[in-house]
């Protein structure tokens, strides 16, 4: 089990025993949704990269993050944005594809980024060494409901588990 009671009395809160961001517990927990693609009403995958959608573009008044450097919560530059994923059901950016400096790519949910006009994408939730462990897609350029939940949960869990001081109570 990846959780254990934090105290020896009944009803005590549970604390992670392994790597909570990878184990999917506590703040990094995900729902076991179906491992299938979310589709639009006309049967297309709901989330797609702009590189596959020539008829779509970003609003010209907004900064285009493609080519921008991604900076983690500890100030480490982890990679470069290579693509933007669009939600076809509600036309807006949902994810960024990040080519990691150490090799490989990961998805970065838009809800966890600040796109700066200075040319940097900042992510406070996780640190540089966490990026290689972001859950991967089984099929490039497609994301299932389950993969989506695991990726978002990983970043969300970082707000709590990325560094030990974030686990302490705030008074």
GROMACS elastic network, one bead per residue, 0.5 to 0.9 nm:
[ bonds ]
;  ai    aj funct       b0    kb
    1     4     6  0.74951   500
    1    17     6  0.80128   500
    2    15     6  0.83758   500
    2    16     6  0.57099   500
    2    17     6  0.51666   500
    2    18     6  0.58612   500
    2    19     6  0.82868   500
    2    20     6  0.77946   500
    2    23     6  0.69649   500
    2    25     6  0.75943   500
    3     6     6  0.89896   500
    3    14     6  0.58319   500
    3    15     6  0.53698   500
    3    17     6  0.54236   500
    3    18     6  0.79244   500
    3    20     6  0.88538   500
    3    25     6  0.77106   500
    3    26     6  0.88609   500
    4     7     6  0.87828   500
    4    13     6  0.83276   500
    4    14     6  0.52266   500
    4    15     6  0.54683   500
    4    16     6  0.65675   500
    4    17     6  0.67253   500
    5     8     6  0.68521   500
    5     9     6  0.82102   500
    5    10     6  0.85481   500
    5    11     6  0.82279   500
    5    12     6  0.56954   500
    5    13     6  0.57199   500
    5    15     6  0.60956   500
    5    16     6  0.89019   500
    6     9     6  0.87916   500
    6    12     6  0.60357   500
    6    13     6  0.56531   500
    6    14     6  0.54468   500
    6    15     6  0.55881   500
    7    10     6  0.82292   500
    7    11     6  0.87485   500
    7    12     6  0.55547   500
    7    13     6  0.73874   500
    7    14     6  0.84064   500
    8    12     6  0.71826   500
    9    12     6  0.58588   500
   11    14     6  0.88608   500
   14    26     6  0.83266   500
   15    25     6  0.89542   500
   15    26     6  0.79499   500
   16    19     6  0.71637   500
   16    20     6  0.57752   500
   16    23     6  0.86206   500
   16    25     6  0.70013   500
   16    26     6  0.74830   500
   17    20     6  0.75449   500
   18    21     6  0.88795   500
   18    22     6  0.83694   500
   18    23     6  0.71131   500
   19    22     6  0.55236   500
   19    23     6  0.59008   500
   19    24     6  0.84533   500
   19    25     6  0.88375   500
   19   161     6  0.85840   500
   20    24     6  0.57132   500
   20    25     6  0.53962   500
   20    26     6  0.71001   500
   20    27     6  0.81444   500
   20    28     6  0.65216   500
   20    29     6  0.82974   500
   20   154     6  0.88959   500
   20   157     6  0.76028   500
   20   161     6  0.70777   500
   21    24     6  0.55377   500
   21    25     6  0.70903   500
   21    26     6  0.86827   500
   21    27     6  0.81764   500
   21    28     6  0.53556   500
   21    29     6  0.80008   500
   21   153     6  0.77898   500
   21   154     6  0.54023   500
   21   155     6  0.80932   500
   21   156     6  0.87356   500
   21   157     6  0.56803   500
   21   158     6  0.68913   500
   21   161     6  0.69411   500
   21   162     6  0.81819   500
   22    25     6  0.82073   500
   22    28     6  0.79665   500
   22   133     6  0.76671   500
   22   134     6  0.84021   500
   22   135     6  0.83719   500
   22   154     6  0.71198   500
   23    28     6  0.79155   500
   23    29     6  0.78941   500
   24    27     6  0.79217   500
   24    30     6  0.61993   500
   24   150     6  0.76360   500
   24   153     6  0.72527   500
   24   154     6  0.73792   500
   24   157     6  0.81960   500
   25    28     6  0.52438   500
   25    30     6  0.77303   500
   25   157     6  0.84517   500
   26    29     6  0.53831   500
   26   157     6  0.76466   500
   27    30     6  0.88104   500
   27   153     6  0.74213   500
   27   154     6  0.86989   500
   27   156     6  0.66822   500
   27   158     6  0.81697   500
   27   159     6  0.81652   500
   27   160     6  0.65952   500
   27   161     6  0.80075   500
   28   150     6  0.82773   500
   28   152     6  0.84026   500
   28   154     6  0.54517   500
   28   155     6  0.75650   500
   28   156     6  0.59790   500
   28   158     6  0.74448   500
   28   160     6  0.82964   500
   28   161     6  0.83121   500
   29   149     6  0.87369   500
   29   150     6  0.78431   500
   29   153     6  0.58767   500
   29   154     6  0.79676   500
   29   156     6  0.88798   500
   29   157     6  0.75790   500
   30    33     6  0.84467   500
   30   146     6  0.83002   500
   30   149     6  0.55975   500
   30   150     6  0.57499   500
   30   151     6  0.88591   500
   30   152     6  0.82418   500
   30   153     6  0.57024   500
   30   154     6  0.85962   500
   31   146     6  0.75547   500
   31   149     6  0.66390   500
   31   150     6  0.80792   500
   32    35     6  0.83115   500
   32   145     6  0.87756   500
   32   146     6  0.61956   500
   32   149     6  0.79944   500
   32   150     6  0.87888   500
   33    36     6  0.85060   500
   33   144     6  0.88966   500
   33   145     6  0.59462   500
   33   147     6  0.87540   500
   33   149     6  0.76410   500
   34    37     6  0.83923   500
   34   144     6  0.76843   500
   34   145     6  0.60031   500
   34   146     6  0.57824   500
   35   144     6  0.54669   500
   35   145     6  0.57990   500
   35   147     6  0.72224   500
   36   143     6  0.81274   500
   36   145     6  0.59467   500
   36   146     6  0.73708   500
   36   147     6  0.89580   500
   37    45     6  0.62210   500
   37    46     6  0.76698   500
   37    47     6  0.87565   500
   37   142     6  0.75567   500
   37   143     6  0.62784   500
   37   145     6  0.60106   500
   37   146     6  0.88020   500
   38    43     6  0.89207   500
   38    44     6  0.84177   500
   38    45     6  0.59520   500
   38    46     6  0.55872   500
   38    47     6  0.77163   500
   38   143     6  0.80822   500
   38   144     6  0.65063   500
   38   145     6  0.62670   500
   39    42     6  0.76274   500
   39    43     6  0.52792   500
   39    44     6  0.52812   500
   39    47     6  0.82494   500
   39    89     6  0.86178   500
   40    43     6  0.51892   500
   40    44     6  0.53460   500
   40    45     6  0.62834   500
   40    46     6  0.52269   500
   40    88     6  0.70694   500
   40    89     6  0.60352   500
   41    44     6  0.75907   500
   41    89     6  0.82207   500
   43    46     6  0.84083   500
   44    47     6  0.87355   500
   44    88     6  0.85605   500
   45    48     6  0.67610   500
   45    88     6  0.80708   500
   45   142     6  0.74058   500
   45   143     6  0.83673   500
   46    86     6  0.80399   500
   46    87     6  0.57112   500
   46    88     6  0.52117   500
   46    89     6  0.62207   500
   46    90     6  0.89980   500
   46   143     6  0.89423   500
   47    85     6  0.62473   500
   47    86     6  0.55590   500
   47    88     6  0.62264   500
   47    89     6  0.83674   500
   47    94     6  0.77050   500
   47    95     6  0.86074   500
   47   141     6  0.86149   500
   47   142     6  0.71525   500
   47   143     6  0.70956   500
   48    51     6  0.83673   500
   48    52     6  0.70011   500
   48    53     6  0.75706   500
   48    84     6  0.83340   500
   48    85     6  0.51304   500
   48    86     6  0.54931   500
   48    87     6  0.68733   500
   48    88     6  0.75479   500
   48   141     6  0.64963   500
   48   142     6  0.66738   500
   48   143     6  0.83645   500
   49    52     6  0.56929   500
   49    53     6  0.69131   500
   49    83     6  0.62999   500
   49    84     6  0.54940   500
   49    86     6  0.60390   500
   49    87     6  0.89993   500
   49    95     6  0.84035   500
   49    96     6  0.84459   500
   49    97     6  0.82995   500
   49   141     6  0.64703   500
   49   142     6  0.84902   500
   50    54     6  0.70279   500
   50    55     6  0.87796   500
   50    56     6  0.66518   500
   50    57     6  0.71162   500
   50    58     6  0.87382   500
   50    83     6  0.65678   500
   50    84     6  0.56638   500
   50    85     6  0.57853   500
   50    86     6  0.65258   500
   51    54     6  0.68907   500
   51    83     6  0.67211   500
   51    84     6  0.78611   500
   51    85     6  0.85385   500
   52    55     6  0.89918   500
   52   141     6  0.86493   500
   53    56     6  0.55213   500
   53    57     6  0.81732   500
   53    86     6  0.89609   500
   54    57     6  0.75897   500
   56    86     6  0.85966   500
   57    60     6  0.81267   500
   58    61     6  0.84583   500
   58    62     6  0.72371   500
   58    63     6  0.84839   500
   58    64     6  0.70549   500
   58    84     6  0.88940   500
   58    92     6  0.82935   500
   58    93     6  0.81081   500
   59    62     6  0.55394   500
   59    63     6  0.82782   500
   59    64     6  0.85200   500
   60    63     6  0.74666   500
   60    64     6  0.80242   500
   61    64     6  0.89548   500
   62   117     6  0.88147   500
   63   115     6  0.72955   500
   63   116     6  0.76974   500
   63   117     6  0.61334   500
   63   119     6  0.84605   500
   64    67     6  0.82357   500
   64    68     6  0.82760   500
   64    84     6  0.88168   500
   64   115     6  0.85267   500
   64   117     6  0.87854   500
   64   119     6  0.89048   500
   65    68     6  0.52896   500
   65    69     6  0.84391   500
   65    80     6  0.89681   500
   65    81     6  0.63486   500
   65    82     6  0.82135   500
   65    83     6  0.81184   500
   65    84     6  0.77590   500
   65    96     6  0.82005   500
   65   115     6  0.67064   500
   65   116     6  0.85185   500
   65   117     6  0.88523   500
   65   119     6  0.73394   500
   65   120     6  0.78263   500
   65   121     6  0.71484   500
   66    69     6  0.87255   500
   66    80     6  0.76040   500
   66    82     6  0.51660   500
   66    83     6  0.58281   500
   66    84     6  0.71814   500
   66    96     6  0.83966   500
   66    97     6  0.88020   500
   67    80     6  0.58513   500
   67    81     6  0.52976   500
   67    82     6  0.60185   500
   67    83     6  0.84919   500
   67   119     6  0.81596   500
   68    79     6  0.85290   500
   68    80     6  0.55724   500
   68    81     6  0.55673   500
   68    82     6  0.82278   500
   68   115     6  0.87218   500
   68   118     6  0.89798   500
   68   119     6  0.51871   500
   68   120     6  0.53466   500
   68   121     6  0.64531   500
   69    77     6  0.67078   500
   69    78     6  0.76005   500
   69    79     6  0.58516   500
   69    81     6  0.65489   500
   69    98     6  0.89512   500
   69   119     6  0.67898   500
   69   120     6  0.50314   500
   69   121     6  0.60418   500
   69   122     6  0.84857   500
   70    76     6  0.84179   500
   70    77     6  0.57201   500
   70    78     6  0.57581   500
   70    79     6  0.53670   500
   70    80     6  0.56345   500
   70    81     6  0.68752   500
   70    98     6  0.76322   500
   70   100     6  0.89331   500
   70   120     6  0.59710   500
   70   122     6  0.59268   500
   70   123     6  0.73629   500
   71    74     6  0.79167   500
   71    75     6  0.56976   500
   71    76     6  0.55446   500
   71    78     6  0.60158   500
   71    79     6  0.76788   500
   71   120     6  0.69154   500
   71   121     6  0.60758   500
   71   123     6  0.61293   500
   71   124     6  0.84419   500
   71   127     6  0.86099   500
   71   128     6  0.78163   500
   72    75     6  0.53417   500
   72    76     6  0.53644   500
   72    77     6  0.63454   500
   72    78     6  0.66593   500
   72   121     6  0.86386   500
   72   122     6  0.61729   500
   72   124     6  0.60934   500
   72   125     6  0.77581   500
   72   126     6  0.62202   500
   72   128     6  0.52874   500
   72   129     6  0.89073   500
   72   130     6  0.89875   500
   72   131     6  0.84744   500
   73    76     6  0.73779   500
   73   122     6  0.73322   500
   73   123     6  0.55410   500
   73   125     6  0.61265   500
   73   126     6  0.55631   500
   73   128     6  0.72910   500
   74    77     6  0.89682   500
   74   124     6  0.76874   500
   74   126     6  0.78574   500
   74   127     6  0.52476   500
   74   128     6  0.66884   500
   75   122     6  0.86190   500
   75   124     6  0.89418   500
   75   127     6  0.77976   500
   75   128     6  0.77629   500
   76   127     6  0.73143   500
   76   128     6  0.54469   500
   76   129     6  0.87172   500
   77    80     6  0.85464   500
   77   101     6  0.81597   500
   77   128     6  0.71561   500
   78    98     6  0.85344   500
   78    99     6  0.83610   500
   78   100     6  0.56978   500
   78   101     6  0.57025   500
   78   102     6  0.79771   500
   78   127     6  0.89143   500
   78   128     6  0.58633   500
   78   129     6  0.85124   500
   78   131     6  0.74268   500
   79    98     6  0.61237   500
   79    99     6  0.53822   500
   79   102     6  0.80893   500
   79   103     6  0.89009   500
   79   105     6  0.88323   500
   80    97     6  0.83198   500
   80    98     6  0.54097   500
   80    99     6  0.53166   500
   80   100     6  0.66625   500
   80   101     6  0.76612   500
   80   121     6  0.87838   500
   81    84     6  0.78749   500
   81    96     6  0.63879   500
   81    97     6  0.56490   500
   81    99     6  0.62837   500
   81   100     6  0.88355   500
   81   121     6  0.82556   500
   82    96     6  0.74902   500
   82    97     6  0.55745   500
   82    98     6  0.58845   500
   82    99     6  0.64403   500
   83    95     6  0.84850   500
   83    96     6  0.57937   500
   83    98     6  0.74531   500
   84    93     6  0.64658   500
   84    94     6  0.75718   500
   84    95     6  0.59385   500
   84    97     6  0.62155   500
   85    92     6  0.84400   500
   85    93     6  0.56747   500
   85    94     6  0.56570   500
   85    96     6  0.59636   500
   85    97     6  0.74976   500
   85   141     6  0.87109   500
   86    89     6  0.88884   500
   86    90     6  0.84118   500
   86    91     6  0.63381   500
   86    92     6  0.55033   500
   86    94     6  0.55850   500
   86    95     6  0.71855   500
   87    90     6  0.55021   500
   87    91     6  0.51962   500
   87    92     6  0.55711   500
   87    93     6  0.62344   500
   87    94     6  0.60533   500
   87    95     6  0.88074   500
   88    91     6  0.50362   500
   88    92     6  0.75460   500
   89    92     6  0.87085   500
   93    96     6  0.80014   500
   93   109     6  0.89946   500
   93   110     6  0.69903   500
   94   108     6  0.85304   500
   94   109     6  0.59407   500
   94   110     6  0.52641   500
   94   111     6  0.77682   500
   95   107     6  0.61374   500
   95   108     6  0.52971   500
   95   110     6  0.51903   500
   95   111     6  0.84511   500
   96   106     6  0.82804   500
   96   107     6  0.56250   500
   96   109     6  0.64390   500
   96   110     6  0.68400   500
   97   105     6  0.66396   500
   97   106     6  0.59070   500
   97   108     6  0.63680   500
   98   104     6  0.84265   500
   98   105     6  0.53688   500
   98   106     6  0.53727   500
   98   107     6  0.61772   500
   98   108     6  0.69745   500
   99   102     6  0.85515   500
   99   103     6  0.68849   500
   99   104     6  0.59961   500
   99   106     6  0.68536   500
  100   103     6  0.51329   500
  100   104     6  0.56201   500
  100   105     6  0.56410   500
  100   106     6  0.74449   500
  100   131     6  0.78860   500
  100   132     6  0.77245   500
  101   104     6  0.80111   500
  102   132     6  0.82078   500
  103   132     6  0.86381   500
  104   132     6  0.78767   500
  105   132     6  0.83120   500
  105   136     6  0.81661   500
  106   131     6  0.75246   500
  106   132     6  0.76874   500
  106   133     6  0.88374   500
  106   134     6  0.64307   500
  106   135     6  0.75862   500
  106   136     6  0.64567   500
  106   137     6  0.81936   500
  107   134     6  0.77956   500
  107   135     6  0.84529   500
  107   136     6  0.78346   500
  107   137     6  0.84811   500
  107   151     6  0.75360   500
  108   111     6  0.85484   500
  108   112     6  0.73614   500
  108   113     6  0.78228   500
  108   123     6  0.88958   500
  108   134     6  0.88200   500
  108   151     6  0.79816   500
  108   152     6  0.82505   500
  108   155     6  0.82969   500
  109   112     6  0.58279   500
  109   113     6  0.73011   500
  109   151     6  0.79468   500
  109   152     6  0.66500   500
  109   155     6  0.82382   500
  110   113     6  0.54079   500
  110   114     6  0.80515   500
  111   114     6  0.83826   500
  111   152     6  0.89720   500
  112   122     6  0.83729   500
  112   123     6  0.60103   500
  112   124     6  0.73438   500
  112   125     6  0.68521   500
  112   152     6  0.88387   500
  112   155     6  0.73580   500
  112   156     6  0.81402   500
  113   121     6  0.63239   500
  113   122     6  0.55129   500
  113   124     6  0.75830   500
  113   125     6  0.87721   500
  114   120     6  0.82335   500
  114   121     6  0.56473   500
  114   122     6  0.51534   500
  114   123     6  0.67613   500
  114   124     6  0.88636   500
  115   118     6  0.85017   500
  115   119     6  0.75550   500
  115   120     6  0.62360   500
  115   122     6  0.65457   500
  116   119     6  0.57297   500
  116   120     6  0.52962   500
  116   121     6  0.60259   500
  116   122     6  0.75934   500
  117   120     6  0.72185   500
  117   121     6  0.89829   500
  123   126     6  0.67744   500
  123   127     6  0.81398   500
  124   127     6  0.74723   500
  124   158     6  0.85204   500
  124   159     6  0.77338   500
  125   155     6  0.59052   500
  125   156     6  0.67073   500
  125   157     6  0.77947   500
  125   160     6  0.83097   500
  125   162     6  0.72922   500
  126   129     6  0.83012   500
  126   130     6  0.61901   500
  126   131     6  0.74966   500
  126   154     6  0.87197   500
  126   155     6  0.63712   500
  126   156     6  0.85429   500
  126   157     6  0.84018   500
  126   159     6  0.69302   500
  126   161     6  0.85711   500
  126   162     6  0.56382   500
  126   163     6  0.86726   500
  127   130     6  0.54816   500
  127   131     6  0.71239   500
  127   158     6  0.81101   500
  127   162     6  0.66983   500
  127   163     6  0.85814   500
  128   131     6  0.57868   500
  128   132     6  0.83623   500
  129   132     6  0.68001   500
  129   133     6  0.81648   500
  130   133     6  0.56071   500
  130   134     6  0.69342   500
  130   158     6  0.86278   500
  130   162     6  0.78983   500
  131   134     6  0.54410   500
  132   135     6  0.84848   500
  133   136     6  0.81803   500
  133   154     6  0.88660   500
  134   150     6  0.86552   500
  134   151     6  0.64294   500
  134   154     6  0.66196   500
  134   155     6  0.79399   500
  135   147     6  0.73693   500
  135   150     6  0.65733   500
  135   151     6  0.55517   500
  135   154     6  0.75802   500
  136   139     6  0.88797   500
  136   147     6  0.76332   500
  136   151     6  0.78747   500
  137   140     6  0.61393   500
  137   141     6  0.79574   500
  137   142     6  0.72158   500
  137   143     6  0.63043   500
  137   144     6  0.81930   500
  137   147     6  0.66396   500
  137   148     6  0.89175   500
  138   142     6  0.80441   500
  138   143     6  0.78627   500
  138   144     6  0.87193   500
  138   147     6  0.83557   500
  139   142     6  0.56964   500
  139   143     6  0.73258   500
  140   143     6  0.79939   500
  143   146     6  0.81998   500
  143   147     6  0.60600   500
  143   148     6  0.63321   500
  144   147     6  0.51191   500
  144   148     6  0.60728   500
  144   149     6  0.86692   500
  145   148     6  0.51219   500
  145   149     6  0.63615   500
  145   150     6  0.88087   500
  146   149     6  0.52070   500
  146   150     6  0.62796   500
  146   151     6  0.86896   500
  147   150     6  0.51437   500
  147   151     6  0.61210   500
  147   152     6  0.85868   500
  148   151     6  0.53050   500
  148   152     6  0.61906   500
  148   153     6  0.84649   500
  149   152     6  0.52961   500
  149   153     6  0.59124   500
  149   154     6  0.85084   500
  150   153     6  0.50965   500
  150   154     6  0.61059   500
  150   155     6  0.88736   500
  151   154     6  0.51961   500
  151   155     6  0.66500   500
  151   156     6  0.87220   500
  152   155     6  0.53918   500
  152   156     6  0.61047   500
  152   157     6  0.85131   500
  153   157     6  0.58314   500
  153   158     6  0.85234   500
  154   157     6  0.51857   500
  154   158     6  0.64908   500
  155   158     6  0.51466   500
  155   159     6  0.72796   500
  156   159     6  0.57118   500
  156   160     6  0.76461   500
  157   160     6  0.54379   500
  157   161     6  0.58399   500
  157   162     6  0.74562   500
  158   163     6  0.79246   500
  158   166     6  0.89497   500
  159   162     6  0.63190   500
  159   163     6  0.84672   500
  159   166     6  0.70969   500
  160   163     6  0.74499   500
  160   164     6  0.82085   500
  160   165     6  0.86435   500
  160   166     6  0.51782   500
  160   167     6  0.58194   500
  161   164     6  0.64647   500
  161   165     6  0.85190   500
  161   166     6  0.63551   500
  161   167     6  0.65135   500
  162   165     6  0.87693   500
  162   166     6  0.73226   500
  163   166     6  0.57706   500
  163   167     6  0.76427   500
  164   167     6  0.55307   500
  164   168     6  0.75079   500
  165   168     6  0.56558   500
  166   169     6  0.81113   500
